[in-house]
């Protein structure tokens, strides 16, 4: 099974604000005239993963210990297109922290050509420290096939971390 082609444009937002409300569609509502959005680590180039079963890094960014606060939300937004050569071709997206896979999405979208790809993920830092707690949720869609994952885990806020996203 090989992925014919996937183009990704990735934006990572580091949001530091108080969450005022949340709808069922998980829409964040920010204060009016908010200056709390500290967008960082925006990827400015396109990554093409084509005709390969090799895992390819499409994004890597540093989360430094001194920028993490309790209640802070890290948001990942990625858009692109996916094409497959056959109905059995799969697309695998992995989220990693310090090269350790935290979440894996495997999708088989059928035969598609330039089908829209959307990924939105959030991670909320709940507790600081060596045994800090972080809750995360990711949604990924290729056309009308969607998948989501939610987790809560330990996230050590006393050290730097590298967030990476891979595709194959």
Phi and psi in radians as a Rosetta constraint file:
Dihedral C 1 N 2 CA 2 C 2 CIRCULARHARMONIC -2.238 0.35
Dihedral N 2 CA 2 C 2 N 3 CIRCULARHARMONIC 2.493 0.35
Dihedral C 2 N 3 CA 3 C 3 CIRCULARHARMONIC -1.405 0.35
Dihedral N 3 CA 3 C 3 N 4 CIRCULARHARMONIC 2.212 0.35
Dihedral C 3 N 4 CA 4 C 4 CIRCULARHARMONIC -1.220 0.35
Dihedral N 4 CA 4 C 4 N 5 CIRCULARHARMONIC -0.890 0.35
Dihedral C 4 N 5 CA 5 C 5 CIRCULARHARMONIC -2.902 0.35
Dihedral N 5 CA 5 C 5 N 6 CIRCULARHARMONIC 2.414 0.35
Dihedral C 5 N 6 CA 6 C 6 CIRCULARHARMONIC -2.433 0.35
Dihedral N 6 CA 6 C 6 N 7 CIRCULARHARMONIC 2.232 0.35
Dihedral C 6 N 7 CA 7 C 7 CIRCULARHARMONIC -1.880 0.35
Dihedral N 7 CA 7 C 7 N 8 CIRCULARHARMONIC 2.354 0.35
Dihedral C 7 N 8 CA 8 C 8 CIRCULARHARMONIC -2.250 0.35
Dihedral N 8 CA 8 C 8 N 9 CIRCULARHARMONIC 2.360 0.35
Dihedral C 8 N 9 CA 9 C 9 CIRCULARHARMONIC -2.060 0.35
Dihedral N 9 CA 9 C 9 N 10 CIRCULARHARMONIC 2.172 0.35
Dihedral C 9 N 10 CA 10 C 10 CIRCULARHARMONIC -2.135 0.35
Dihedral N 10 CA 10 C 10 N 11 CIRCULARHARMONIC 2.367 0.35
Dihedral C 10 N 11 CA 11 C 11 CIRCULARHARMONIC -2.232 0.35
Dihedral N 11 CA 11 C 11 N 12 CIRCULARHARMONIC 2.264 0.35
Dihedral C 11 N 12 CA 12 C 12 CIRCULARHARMONIC -2.022 0.35
Dihedral N 12 CA 12 C 12 N 13 CIRCULARHARMONIC 2.211 0.35
Dihedral C 12 N 13 CA 13 C 13 CIRCULARHARMONIC -1.975 0.35
Dihedral N 13 CA 13 C 13 N 14 CIRCULARHARMONIC 2.347 0.35
Dihedral C 13 N 14 CA 14 C 14 CIRCULARHARMONIC -1.891 0.35
Dihedral N 14 CA 14 C 14 N 15 CIRCULARHARMONIC 1.874 0.35
Dihedral C 14 N 15 CA 15 C 15 CIRCULARHARMONIC -1.799 0.35
Dihedral N 15 CA 15 C 15 N 16 CIRCULARHARMONIC 2.241 0.35
Dihedral C 15 N 16 CA 16 C 16 CIRCULARHARMONIC -2.203 0.35
Dihedral N 16 CA 16 C 16 N 17 CIRCULARHARMONIC 1.669 0.35
Dihedral C 16 N 17 CA 17 C 17 CIRCULARHARMONIC -2.795 0.35
Dihedral N 17 CA 17 C 17 N 18 CIRCULARHARMONIC 2.936 0.35
Dihedral C 17 N 18 CA 18 C 18 CIRCULARHARMONIC -1.489 0.35
Dihedral N 18 CA 18 C 18 N 19 CIRCULARHARMONIC 2.283 0.35
Dihedral C 18 N 19 CA 19 C 19 CIRCULARHARMONIC -1.327 0.35
Dihedral N 19 CA 19 C 19 N 20 CIRCULARHARMONIC 2.037 0.35
Dihedral C 19 N 20 CA 20 C 20 CIRCULARHARMONIC -1.513 0.35
Dihedral N 20 CA 20 C 20 N 21 CIRCULARHARMONIC -0.501 0.35
Dihedral C 20 N 21 CA 21 C 21 CIRCULARHARMONIC -2.977 0.35
Dihedral N 21 CA 21 C 21 N 22 CIRCULARHARMONIC 2.840 0.35
Dihedral C 21 N 22 CA 22 C 22 CIRCULARHARMONIC -2.593 0.35
Dihedral N 22 CA 22 C 22 N 23 CIRCULARHARMONIC 2.195 0.35
Dihedral C 22 N 23 CA 23 C 23 CIRCULARHARMONIC -1.541 0.35
Dihedral N 23 CA 23 C 23 N 24 CIRCULARHARMONIC 3.057 0.35
Dihedral C 23 N 24 CA 24 C 24 CIRCULARHARMONIC -1.117 0.35
Dihedral N 24 CA 24 C 24 N 25 CIRCULARHARMONIC -0.387 0.35
Dihedral C 24 N 25 CA 25 C 25 CIRCULARHARMONIC -1.490 0.35
Dihedral N 25 CA 25 C 25 N 26 CIRCULARHARMONIC 0.183 0.35
Dihedral C 25 N 26 CA 26 C 26 CIRCULARHARMONIC 1.014 0.35
Dihedral N 26 CA 26 C 26 N 27 CIRCULARHARMONIC 0.713 0.35
Dihedral C 26 N 27 CA 27 C 27 CIRCULARHARMONIC -1.518 0.35
Dihedral N 27 CA 27 C 27 N 28 CIRCULARHARMONIC 2.222 0.35
Dihedral C 27 N 28 CA 28 C 28 CIRCULARHARMONIC -1.426 0.35
Dihedral N 28 CA 28 C 28 N 29 CIRCULARHARMONIC 2.337 0.35
Dihedral C 28 N 29 CA 29 C 29 CIRCULARHARMONIC -1.925 0.35
Dihedral N 29 CA 29 C 29 N 30 CIRCULARHARMONIC 2.014 0.35
Dihedral C 29 N 30 CA 30 C 30 CIRCULARHARMONIC -1.679 0.35
Dihedral N 30 CA 30 C 30 N 31 CIRCULARHARMONIC 2.716 0.35
Dihedral C 30 N 31 CA 31 C 31 CIRCULARHARMONIC -1.043 0.35
Dihedral N 31 CA 31 C 31 N 32 CIRCULARHARMONIC 2.558 0.35
Dihedral C 31 N 32 CA 32 C 32 CIRCULARHARMONIC -1.063 0.35
Dihedral N 32 CA 32 C 32 N 33 CIRCULARHARMONIC 2.541 0.35
Dihedral C 32 N 33 CA 33 C 33 CIRCULARHARMONIC 0.964 0.35
Dihedral N 33 CA 33 C 33 N 34 CIRCULARHARMONIC 0.639 0.35
Dihedral C 33 N 34 CA 34 C 34 CIRCULARHARMONIC -1.223 0.35
Dihedral N 34 CA 34 C 34 N 35 CIRCULARHARMONIC 2.354 0.35
Dihedral C 34 N 35 CA 35 C 35 CIRCULARHARMONIC -1.995 0.35
Dihedral N 35 CA 35 C 35 N 36 CIRCULARHARMONIC 0.359 0.35
Dihedral C 35 N 36 CA 36 C 36 CIRCULARHARMONIC -1.526 0.35
Dihedral N 36 CA 36 C 36 N 37 CIRCULARHARMONIC -0.230 0.35
Dihedral C 36 N 37 CA 37 C 37 CIRCULARHARMONIC -1.292 0.35
Dihedral N 37 CA 37 C 37 N 38 CIRCULARHARMONIC 1.953 0.35
Dihedral C 37 N 38 CA 38 C 38 CIRCULARHARMONIC -1.947 0.35
Dihedral N 38 CA 38 C 38 N 39 CIRCULARHARMONIC 1.355 0.35
Dihedral C 38 N 39 CA 39 C 39 CIRCULARHARMONIC -1.149 0.35
Dihedral N 39 CA 39 C 39 N 40 CIRCULARHARMONIC 2.205 0.35
Dihedral C 39 N 40 CA 40 C 40 CIRCULARHARMONIC -2.412 0.35
Dihedral N 40 CA 40 C 40 N 41 CIRCULARHARMONIC 2.941 0.35
Dihedral C 40 N 41 CA 41 C 41 CIRCULARHARMONIC 0.958 0.35
Dihedral N 41 CA 41 C 41 N 42 CIRCULARHARMONIC 0.748 0.35
Dihedral C 41 N 42 CA 42 C 42 CIRCULARHARMONIC -1.396 0.35
Dihedral N 42 CA 42 C 42 N 43 CIRCULARHARMONIC 2.201 0.35
Dihedral C 42 N 43 CA 43 C 43 CIRCULARHARMONIC -1.417 0.35
Dihedral N 43 CA 43 C 43 N 44 CIRCULARHARMONIC 2.207 0.35
Dihedral C 43 N 44 CA 44 C 44 CIRCULARHARMONIC -1.783 0.35
Dihedral N 44 CA 44 C 44 N 45 CIRCULARHARMONIC -0.042 0.35
Dihedral C 44 N 45 CA 45 C 45 CIRCULARHARMONIC -2.147 0.35
Dihedral N 45 CA 45 C 45 N 46 CIRCULARHARMONIC 2.883 0.35
Dihedral C 45 N 46 CA 46 C 46 CIRCULARHARMONIC -1.691 0.35
Dihedral N 46 CA 46 C 46 N 47 CIRCULARHARMONIC 2.417 0.35
Dihedral C 46 N 47 CA 47 C 47 CIRCULARHARMONIC -1.882 0.35
Dihedral N 47 CA 47 C 47 N 48 CIRCULARHARMONIC 2.285 0.35
Dihedral C 47 N 48 CA 48 C 48 CIRCULARHARMONIC -1.949 0.35
Dihedral N 48 CA 48 C 48 N 49 CIRCULARHARMONIC 2.156 0.35
Dihedral C 48 N 49 CA 49 C 49 CIRCULARHARMONIC -1.939 0.35
Dihedral N 49 CA 49 C 49 N 50 CIRCULARHARMONIC 2.042 0.35
Dihedral C 49 N 50 CA 50 C 50 CIRCULARHARMONIC -2.400 0.35
Dihedral N 50 CA 50 C 50 N 51 CIRCULARHARMONIC 2.312 0.35
Dihedral C 50 N 51 CA 51 C 51 CIRCULARHARMONIC 0.836 0.35
Dihedral N 51 CA 51 C 51 N 52 CIRCULARHARMONIC 0.919 0.35
Dihedral C 51 N 52 CA 52 C 52 CIRCULARHARMONIC -2.565 0.35
Dihedral N 52 CA 52 C 52 N 53 CIRCULARHARMONIC 2.630 0.35
Dihedral C 52 N 53 CA 53 C 53 CIRCULARHARMONIC -1.845 0.35
Dihedral N 53 CA 53 C 53 N 54 CIRCULARHARMONIC 0.121 0.35
Dihedral C 53 N 54 CA 54 C 54 CIRCULARHARMONIC -1.448 0.35
Dihedral N 54 CA 54 C 54 N 55 CIRCULARHARMONIC 2.307 0.35
Dihedral C 54 N 55 CA 55 C 55 CIRCULARHARMONIC -1.161 0.35
Dihedral N 55 CA 55 C 55 N 56 CIRCULARHARMONIC 2.226 0.35
Dihedral C 55 N 56 CA 56 C 56 CIRCULARHARMONIC -2.153 0.35
Dihedral N 56 CA 56 C 56 N 57 CIRCULARHARMONIC 2.245 0.35
Dihedral C 56 N 57 CA 57 C 57 CIRCULARHARMONIC -1.270 0.35
Dihedral N 57 CA 57 C 57 N 58 CIRCULARHARMONIC 2.204 0.35
Dihedral C 57 N 58 CA 58 C 58 CIRCULARHARMONIC -1.900 0.35
Dihedral N 58 CA 58 C 58 N 59 CIRCULARHARMONIC -0.238 0.35
Dihedral C 58 N 59 CA 59 C 59 CIRCULARHARMONIC -2.733 0.35
Dihedral N 59 CA 59 C 59 N 60 CIRCULARHARMONIC 2.509 0.35
Dihedral C 59 N 60 CA 60 C 60 CIRCULARHARMONIC -2.596 0.35
Dihedral N 60 CA 60 C 60 N 61 CIRCULARHARMONIC 2.319 0.35
Dihedral C 60 N 61 CA 61 C 61 CIRCULARHARMONIC -2.614 0.35
Dihedral N 61 CA 61 C 61 N 62 CIRCULARHARMONIC 2.607 0.35
Dihedral C 61 N 62 CA 62 C 62 CIRCULARHARMONIC -1.611 0.35
Dihedral N 62 CA 62 C 62 N 63 CIRCULARHARMONIC 2.332 0.35
Dihedral C 62 N 63 CA 63 C 63 CIRCULARHARMONIC -1.954 0.35
Dihedral N 63 CA 63 C 63 N 64 CIRCULARHARMONIC 1.891 0.35
Dihedral C 63 N 64 CA 64 C 64 CIRCULARHARMONIC -1.513 0.35
Dihedral N 64 CA 64 C 64 N 65 CIRCULARHARMONIC 2.627 0.35
Dihedral C 64 N 65 CA 65 C 65 CIRCULARHARMONIC -1.063 0.35
Dihedral N 65 CA 65 C 65 N 66 CIRCULARHARMONIC -0.618 0.35
Dihedral C 65 N 66 CA 66 C 66 CIRCULARHARMONIC -1.334 0.35
Dihedral N 66 CA 66 C 66 N 67 CIRCULARHARMONIC -0.096 0.35
Dihedral C 66 N 67 CA 67 C 67 CIRCULARHARMONIC -1.787 0.35
Dihedral N 67 CA 67 C 67 N 68 CIRCULARHARMONIC -0.065 0.35
Dihedral C 67 N 68 CA 68 C 68 CIRCULARHARMONIC -1.581 0.35
Dihedral N 68 CA 68 C 68 N 69 CIRCULARHARMONIC 2.254 0.35
Dihedral C 68 N 69 CA 69 C 69 CIRCULARHARMONIC -2.230 0.35
Dihedral N 69 CA 69 C 69 N 70 CIRCULARHARMONIC 2.672 0.35
Dihedral C 69 N 70 CA 70 C 70 CIRCULARHARMONIC -1.115 0.35
Dihedral N 70 CA 70 C 70 N 71 CIRCULARHARMONIC 2.358 0.35
Dihedral C 70 N 71 CA 71 C 71 CIRCULARHARMONIC 1.507 0.35
Dihedral N 71 CA 71 C 71 N 72 CIRCULARHARMONIC -0.046 0.35
Dihedral C 71 N 72 CA 72 C 72 CIRCULARHARMONIC -1.323 0.35
Dihedral N 72 CA 72 C 72 N 73 CIRCULARHARMONIC 2.508 0.35
Dihedral C 72 N 73 CA 73 C 73 CIRCULARHARMONIC -2.023 0.35
Dihedral N 73 CA 73 C 73 N 74 CIRCULARHARMONIC 2.213 0.35
Dihedral C 73 N 74 CA 74 C 74 CIRCULARHARMONIC -1.737 0.35
Dihedral N 74 CA 74 C 74 N 75 CIRCULARHARMONIC 2.215 0.35
Dihedral C 74 N 75 CA 75 C 75 CIRCULARHARMONIC -2.141 0.35
Dihedral N 75 CA 75 C 75 N 76 CIRCULARHARMONIC 2.291 0.35
Dihedral C 75 N 76 CA 76 C 76 CIRCULARHARMONIC -1.984 0.35
Dihedral N 76 CA 76 C 76 N 77 CIRCULARHARMONIC 2.246 0.35
Dihedral C 76 N 77 CA 77 C 77 CIRCULARHARMONIC -2.224 0.35
Dihedral N 77 CA 77 C 77 N 78 CIRCULARHARMONIC 2.237 0.35
Dihedral C 77 N 78 CA 78 C 78 CIRCULARHARMONIC -2.405 0.35
Dihedral N 78 CA 78 C 78 N 79 CIRCULARHARMONIC 2.409 0.35
Dihedral C 78 N 79 CA 79 C 79 CIRCULARHARMONIC -2.314 0.35
Dihedral N 79 CA 79 C 79 N 80 CIRCULARHARMONIC 2.687 0.35
Dihedral C 79 N 80 CA 80 C 80 CIRCULARHARMONIC 3.093 0.35
Dihedral N 80 CA 80 C 80 N 81 CIRCULARHARMONIC -2.829 0.35
Dihedral C 80 N 81 CA 81 C 81 CIRCULARHARMONIC -2.319 0.35
Dihedral N 81 CA 81 C 81 N 82 CIRCULARHARMONIC 2.623 0.35
Dihedral C 81 N 82 CA 82 C 82 CIRCULARHARMONIC -2.213 0.35
Dihedral N 82 CA 82 C 82 N 83 CIRCULARHARMONIC 2.398 0.35
Dihedral C 82 N 83 CA 83 C 83 CIRCULARHARMONIC -2.233 0.35
Dihedral N 83 CA 83 C 83 N 84 CIRCULARHARMONIC 2.473 0.35
Dihedral C 83 N 84 CA 84 C 84 CIRCULARHARMONIC -2.208 0.35
Dihedral N 84 CA 84 C 84 N 85 CIRCULARHARMONIC 2.694 0.35
Dihedral C 84 N 85 CA 85 C 85 CIRCULARHARMONIC -1.576 0.35
Dihedral N 85 CA 85 C 85 N 86 CIRCULARHARMONIC -0.456 0.35
Dihedral C 85 N 86 CA 86 C 86 CIRCULARHARMONIC -2.571 0.35
Dihedral N 86 CA 86 C 86 N 87 CIRCULARHARMONIC 2.891 0.35
Dihedral C 86 N 87 CA 87 C 87 CIRCULARHARMONIC -1.182 0.35
Dihedral N 87 CA 87 C 87 N 88 CIRCULARHARMONIC -0.280 0.35
Dihedral C 87 N 88 CA 88 C 88 CIRCULARHARMONIC -1.626 0.35
Dihedral N 88 CA 88 C 88 N 89 CIRCULARHARMONIC -0.080 0.35
Dihedral C 88 N 89 CA 89 C 89 CIRCULARHARMONIC -1.161 0.35
Dihedral N 89 CA 89 C 89 N 90 CIRCULARHARMONIC 2.400 0.35
Dihedral C 89 N 90 CA 90 C 90 CIRCULARHARMONIC -2.059 0.35
Dihedral N 90 CA 90 C 90 N 91 CIRCULARHARMONIC 2.758 0.35
Dihedral C 90 N 91 CA 91 C 91 CIRCULARHARMONIC -2.093 0.35
Dihedral N 91 CA 91 C 91 N 92 CIRCULARHARMONIC 2.215 0.35
Dihedral C 91 N 92 CA 92 C 92 CIRCULARHARMONIC -2.059 0.35
Dihedral N 92 CA 92 C 92 N 93 CIRCULARHARMONIC 2.159 0.35
Dihedral C 92 N 93 CA 93 C 93 CIRCULARHARMONIC -2.045 0.35
Dihedral N 93 CA 93 C 93 N 94 CIRCULARHARMONIC 2.286 0.35
Dihedral C 93 N 94 CA 94 C 94 CIRCULARHARMONIC -2.157 0.35
Dihedral N 94 CA 94 C 94 N 95 CIRCULARHARMONIC 2.410 0.35
Dihedral C 94 N 95 CA 95 C 95 CIRCULARHARMONIC -1.764 0.35
Dihedral N 95 CA 95 C 95 N 96 CIRCULARHARMONIC 2.278 0.35
Dihedral C 95 N 96 CA 96 C 96 CIRCULARHARMONIC -2.274 0.35
Dihedral N 96 CA 96 C 96 N 97 CIRCULARHARMONIC 2.556 0.35
Dihedral C 96 N 97 CA 97 C 97 CIRCULARHARMONIC -2.104 0.35
Dihedral N 97 CA 97 C 97 N 98 CIRCULARHARMONIC 2.134 0.35
Dihedral C 97 N 98 CA 98 C 98 CIRCULARHARMONIC 0.873 0.35
Dihedral N 98 CA 98 C 98 N 99 CIRCULARHARMONIC 0.808 0.35
Dihedral C 98 N 99 CA 99 C 99 CIRCULARHARMONIC 1.160 0.35
Dihedral N 99 CA 99 C 99 N 100 CIRCULARHARMONIC 0.202 0.35
Dihedral C 99 N 100 CA 100 C 100 CIRCULARHARMONIC -1.830 0.35
Dihedral N 100 CA 100 C 100 N 101 CIRCULARHARMONIC 2.139 0.35
Dihedral C 100 N 101 CA 101 C 101 CIRCULARHARMONIC -1.176 0.35
Dihedral N 101 CA 101 C 101 N 102 CIRCULARHARMONIC 2.166 0.35
Dihedral C 101 N 102 CA 102 C 102 CIRCULARHARMONIC -1.787 0.35
Dihedral N 102 CA 102 C 102 N 103 CIRCULARHARMONIC -0.610 0.35
Dihedral C 102 N 103 CA 103 C 103 CIRCULARHARMONIC -2.543 0.35
Dihedral N 103 CA 103 C 103 N 104 CIRCULARHARMONIC 2.471 0.35
Dihedral C 103 N 104 CA 104 C 104 CIRCULARHARMONIC -2.267 0.35
Dihedral N 104 CA 104 C 104 N 105 CIRCULARHARMONIC 2.311 0.35
Dihedral C 104 N 105 CA 105 C 105 CIRCULARHARMONIC -2.025 0.35
Dihedral N 105 CA 105 C 105 N 106 CIRCULARHARMONIC 2.190 0.35
Dihedral C 105 N 106 CA 106 C 106 CIRCULARHARMONIC -2.100 0.35
Dihedral N 106 CA 106 C 106 N 107 CIRCULARHARMONIC 2.085 0.35
Dihedral C 106 N 107 CA 107 C 107 CIRCULARHARMONIC -2.225 0.35
Dihedral N 107 CA 107 C 107 N 108 CIRCULARHARMONIC 2.493 0.35
Dihedral C 107 N 108 CA 108 C 108 CIRCULARHARMONIC -2.137 0.35
Dihedral N 108 CA 108 C 108 N 109 CIRCULARHARMONIC 1.610 0.35
Dihedral C 108 N 109 CA 109 C 109 CIRCULARHARMONIC -1.430 0.35
Dihedral N 109 CA 109 C 109 N 110 CIRCULARHARMONIC 0.125 0.35
Dihedral C 109 N 110 CA 110 C 110 CIRCULARHARMONIC 1.386 0.35
Dihedral N 110 CA 110 C 110 N 111 CIRCULARHARMONIC -2.987 0.35
Dihedral C 110 N 111 CA 111 C 111 CIRCULARHARMONIC -1.357 0.35
Dihedral N 111 CA 111 C 111 N 112 CIRCULARHARMONIC 2.065 0.35
Dihedral C 111 N 112 CA 112 C 112 CIRCULARHARMONIC -2.344 0.35
Dihedral N 112 CA 112 C 112 N 113 CIRCULARHARMONIC 2.655 0.35
Dihedral C 112 N 113 CA 113 C 113 CIRCULARHARMONIC -2.245 0.35
Dihedral N 113 CA 113 C 113 N 114 CIRCULARHARMONIC 2.081 0.35
Dihedral C 113 N 114 CA 114 C 114 CIRCULARHARMONIC 0.882 0.35
Dihedral N 114 CA 114 C 114 N 115 CIRCULARHARMONIC 0.758 0.35
Dihedral C 114 N 115 CA 115 C 115 CIRCULARHARMONIC -1.335 0.35
Dihedral N 115 CA 115 C 115 N 116 CIRCULARHARMONIC 2.411 0.35
Dihedral C 115 N 116 CA 116 C 116 CIRCULARHARMONIC -1.057 0.35
Dihedral N 116 CA 116 C 116 N 117 CIRCULARHARMONIC 2.424 0.35
Dihedral C 116 N 117 CA 117 C 117 CIRCULARHARMONIC -2.126 0.35
Dihedral N 117 CA 117 C 117 N 118 CIRCULARHARMONIC 2.248 0.35
Dihedral C 117 N 118 CA 118 C 118 CIRCULARHARMONIC -2.335 0.35
Dihedral N 118 CA 118 C 118 N 119 CIRCULARHARMONIC 2.350 0.35
Dihedral C 118 N 119 CA 119 C 119 CIRCULARHARMONIC -2.372 0.35
Dihedral N 119 CA 119 C 119 N 120 CIRCULARHARMONIC 2.229 0.35
Dihedral C 119 N 120 CA 120 C 120 CIRCULARHARMONIC -2.320 0.35
Dihedral N 120 CA 120 C 120 N 121 CIRCULARHARMONIC 2.221 0.35
Dihedral C 120 N 121 CA 121 C 121 CIRCULARHARMONIC -2.378 0.35
Dihedral N 121 CA 121 C 121 N 122 CIRCULARHARMONIC 2.557 0.35
Dihedral C 121 N 122 CA 122 C 122 CIRCULARHARMONIC -2.316 0.35
Dihedral N 122 CA 122 C 122 N 123 CIRCULARHARMONIC 2.588 0.35
Dihedral C 122 N 123 CA 123 C 123 CIRCULARHARMONIC -2.381 0.35
Dihedral N 123 CA 123 C 123 N 124 CIRCULARHARMONIC 2.179 0.35
Dihedral C 123 N 124 CA 124 C 124 CIRCULARHARMONIC -1.899 0.35
Dihedral N 124 CA 124 C 124 N 125 CIRCULARHARMONIC 2.127 0.35
Dihedral C 124 N 125 CA 125 C 125 CIRCULARHARMONIC -1.368 0.35
Dihedral N 125 CA 125 C 125 N 126 CIRCULARHARMONIC 2.008 0.35
Dihedral C 125 N 126 CA 126 C 126 CIRCULARHARMONIC -1.570 0.35
Dihedral N 126 CA 126 C 126 N 127 CIRCULARHARMONIC -0.833 0.35
Dihedral C 126 N 127 CA 127 C 127 CIRCULARHARMONIC -2.303 0.35
Dihedral N 127 CA 127 C 127 N 128 CIRCULARHARMONIC 2.474 0.35
Dihedral C 127 N 128 CA 128 C 128 CIRCULARHARMONIC -1.618 0.35
Dihedral N 128 CA 128 C 128 N 129 CIRCULARHARMONIC 2.882 0.35
Dihedral C 128 N 129 CA 129 C 129 CIRCULARHARMONIC 1.970 0.35
Dihedral N 129 CA 129 C 129 N 130 CIRCULARHARMONIC -3.103 0.35
Dihedral C 129 N 130 CA 130 C 130 CIRCULARHARMONIC -1.035 0.35
Dihedral N 130 CA 130 C 130 N 131 CIRCULARHARMONIC -0.654 0.35
Dihedral C 130 N 131 CA 131 C 131 CIRCULARHARMONIC -1.870 0.35
Dihedral N 131 CA 131 C 131 N 132 CIRCULARHARMONIC 0.640 0.35
Dihedral C 131 N 132 CA 132 C 132 CIRCULARHARMONIC -1.002 0.35
Dihedral N 132 CA 132 C 132 N 133 CIRCULARHARMONIC 2.702 0.35
Dihedral C 132 N 133 CA 133 C 133 CIRCULARHARMONIC -1.996 0.35
Dihedral N 133 CA 133 C 133 N 134 CIRCULARHARMONIC 2.367 0.35
Dihedral C 133 N 134 CA 134 C 134 CIRCULARHARMONIC -2.354 0.35
Dihedral N 134 CA 134 C 134 N 135 CIRCULARHARMONIC 2.280 0.35
Dihedral C 134 N 135 CA 135 C 135 CIRCULARHARMONIC -1.813 0.35
Dihedral N 135 CA 135 C 135 N 136 CIRCULARHARMONIC 2.389 0.35
Dihedral C 135 N 136 CA 136 C 136 CIRCULARHARMONIC -2.368 0.35
Dihedral N 136 CA 136 C 136 N 137 CIRCULARHARMONIC 2.698 0.35
Dihedral C 136 N 137 CA 137 C 137 CIRCULARHARMONIC -2.583 0.35
Dihedral N 137 CA 137 C 137 N 138 CIRCULARHARMONIC 2.308 0.35
Dihedral C 137 N 138 CA 138 C 138 CIRCULARHARMONIC -2.245 0.35
Dihedral N 138 CA 138 C 138 N 139 CIRCULARHARMONIC 2.429 0.35
Dihedral C 138 N 139 CA 139 C 139 CIRCULARHARMONIC -2.087 0.35
Dihedral N 139 CA 139 C 139 N 140 CIRCULARHARMONIC 2.344 0.35
Dihedral C 139 N 140 CA 140 C 140 CIRCULARHARMONIC -2.339 0.35
Dihedral N 140 CA 140 C 140 N 141 CIRCULARHARMONIC 2.344 0.35
Dihedral C 140 N 141 CA 141 C 141 CIRCULARHARMONIC -2.329 0.35
Dihedral N 141 CA 141 C 141 N 142 CIRCULARHARMONIC 2.391 0.35
Dihedral C 141 N 142 CA 142 C 142 CIRCULARHARMONIC -2.112 0.35
Dihedral N 142 CA 142 C 142 N 143 CIRCULARHARMONIC 1.864 0.35
Dihedral C 142 N 143 CA 143 C 143 CIRCULARHARMONIC 1.067 0.35
Dihedral N 143 CA 143 C 143 N 144 CIRCULARHARMONIC -2.194 0.35
Dihedral C 143 N 144 CA 144 C 144 CIRCULARHARMONIC -1.683 0.35
Dihedral N 144 CA 144 C 144 N 145 CIRCULARHARMONIC 0.057 0.35
Dihedral C 144 N 145 CA 145 C 145 CIRCULARHARMONIC -1.608 0.35
Dihedral N 145 CA 145 C 145 N 146 CIRCULARHARMONIC 2.086 0.35
Dihedral C 145 N 146 CA 146 C 146 CIRCULARHARMONIC -2.202 0.35
Dihedral N 146 CA 146 C 146 N 147 CIRCULARHARMONIC 2.692 0.35
Dihedral C 146 N 147 CA 147 C 147 CIRCULARHARMONIC -2.548 0.35
Dihedral N 147 CA 147 C 147 N 148 CIRCULARHARMONIC 2.631 0.35
Dihedral C 147 N 148 CA 148 C 148 CIRCULARHARMONIC -2.517 0.35
Dihedral N 148 CA 148 C 148 N 149 CIRCULARHARMONIC 2.730 0.35
Dihedral C 148 N 149 CA 149 C 149 CIRCULARHARMONIC -2.501 0.35
Dihedral N 149 CA 149 C 149 N 150 CIRCULARHARMONIC 2.517 0.35
Dihedral C 149 N 150 CA 150 C 150 CIRCULARHARMONIC -2.290 0.35
Dihedral N 150 CA 150 C 150 N 151 CIRCULARHARMONIC 2.470 0.35
Dihedral C 150 N 151 CA 151 C 151 CIRCULARHARMONIC -2.674 0.35
Dihedral N 151 CA 151 C 151 N 152 CIRCULARHARMONIC 2.781 0.35
Dihedral C 151 N 152 CA 152 C 152 CIRCULARHARMONIC -2.270 0.35
Dihedral N 152 CA 152 C 152 N 153 CIRCULARHARMONIC 2.282 0.35
Dihedral C 152 N 153 CA 153 C 153 CIRCULARHARMONIC -2.688 0.35
Dihedral N 153 CA 153 C 153 N 154 CIRCULARHARMONIC 3.092 0.35
Dihedral C 153 N 154 CA 154 C 154 CIRCULARHARMONIC -1.359 0.35
Dihedral N 154 CA 154 C 154 N 155 CIRCULARHARMONIC 2.367 0.35
Dihedral C 154 N 155 CA 155 C 155 CIRCULARHARMONIC -2.440 0.35
Dihedral N 155 CA 155 C 155 N 156 CIRCULARHARMONIC 1.891 0.35
Dihedral C 155 N 156 CA 156 C 156 CIRCULARHARMONIC -1.265 0.35
Dihedral N 156 CA 156 C 156 N 157 CIRCULARHARMONIC 1.918 0.35
Dihedral C 156 N 157 CA 157 C 157 CIRCULARHARMONIC -1.517 0.35
Dihedral N 157 CA 157 C 157 N 158 CIRCULARHARMONIC 0.037 0.35
Dihedral C 157 N 158 CA 158 C 158 CIRCULARHARMONIC -1.573 0.35
Dihedral N 158 CA 158 C 158 N 159 CIRCULARHARMONIC -0.026 0.35
Dihedral C 158 N 159 CA 159 C 159 CIRCULARHARMONIC -2.329 0.35
Dihedral N 159 CA 159 C 159 N 160 CIRCULARHARMONIC 2.811 0.35
Dihedral C 159 N 160 CA 160 C 160 CIRCULARHARMONIC -1.303 0.35
Dihedral N 160 CA 160 C 160 N 161 CIRCULARHARMONIC 2.628 0.35
Dihedral C 160 N 161 CA 161 C 161 CIRCULARHARMONIC -2.335 0.35
Dihedral N 161 CA 161 C 161 N 162 CIRCULARHARMONIC 2.586 0.35
Dihedral C 161 N 162 CA 162 C 162 CIRCULARHARMONIC -1.890 0.35
Dihedral N 162 CA 162 C 162 N 163 CIRCULARHARMONIC 2.072 0.35
Dihedral C 162 N 163 CA 163 C 163 CIRCULARHARMONIC -1.579 0.35
Dihedral N 163 CA 163 C 163 N 164 CIRCULARHARMONIC 2.224 0.35
Dihedral C 163 N 164 CA 164 C 164 CIRCULARHARMONIC -2.314 0.35
Dihedral N 164 CA 164 C 164 N 165 CIRCULARHARMONIC 2.629 0.35
Dihedral C 164 N 165 CA 165 C 165 CIRCULARHARMONIC -2.210 0.35
Dihedral N 165 CA 165 C 165 N 166 CIRCULARHARMONIC 2.311 0.35
Dihedral C 165 N 166 CA 166 C 166 CIRCULARHARMONIC -2.139 0.35
Dihedral N 166 CA 166 C 166 N 167 CIRCULARHARMONIC 2.774 0.35
Dihedral C 166 N 167 CA 167 C 167 CIRCULARHARMONIC -2.384 0.35
Dihedral N 167 CA 167 C 167 N 168 CIRCULARHARMONIC 2.622 0.35
